[in-house]
């Protein structure tokens, strides 16, 4: 198993902790009030069967003639920002923020990507704006922030370890659930925001002169999210109203199901990783148990002992989270199941978490 996994230094992660940890608890009743009473009980224990180890192409969904992107590690981080405007959907008014409604939805996106690190650079060196990308084509992860956070917070706190392992991570800022005065009431619009960003990134990355021209394999796609962003992500992959068929893998961090329109029944069996701290006072651990018990398809569930809603990203809990997410995405995007197969034993030996899985 690759032991070079690194997590972001406390500096950038601490800077985003407050934004990650607040707000959702105030609106959790709205999300849970929509729950489908026919779904399995959230309190029933998840299965402890071994993780799915389905075969995959040697490089997953990456080009077979570009193995470097599938195998190299230890990248630095480049960063750019791009703003996409969806003229087909409106933004509701937000009186608490002093915002009038708009006929369009404007979505700034922070794009973090692998670069060749400078000689002597620290393993957790900060992102370099505008740096040239490393050689190769890299998988895409679209990562959705929680309420009160934004794309920059998500890039600094959550995305950086993935970029160092060879992923392009795009972190959009949603119109109404970010920053002061944020609301969860715009959640039903956010899964379509994710799909719009995926489409827009695919076009943008193939345009000559853009930083990632010929370096992004946009069809090699996972979506992920934390808290309200996880609810957004789960809807974009599995909720009948909003399913995006391009998604190959899903990561839910401290998430919950929010069936605001449609149903999670007969969901597509997209591989799913669930990570949740057992001391989360904002979104109860039982919400992730409900996700595990409701959805079908290959799924893994990592419970971080002693970790809270924000502290799941720090110290040894953060290392276990990063290791789990990277192993999962390496399997389902890069076609390397080695680390995912080893993950149950690694987690058990660490005594820091519990690992469960089902097909």
DAQUI-V387312 format. One line per field, one symbol per residue. ss: DSSP state (2 for helix, 1 for strand, 0 for the rest). A space follows every 10 residues. Layout:
ss = ???
This chain:
ss = 0000000002 2222202222 2002222222 2200000000 0000000100 0000000000 0000000222 2000011111 1111110000 1001222010 0100111111 1111100000 0000000110 0000000111 1111000100 2222222222 2222001111 1100000100 0000002222 2222222222 2222200000 0000011111 1111110222 2222222200 0000000011 1110000000 0000000000 1111111000 0000222222 2222000011 1111000000 2220222222 2222222222 2222000222 2222222222 001111110
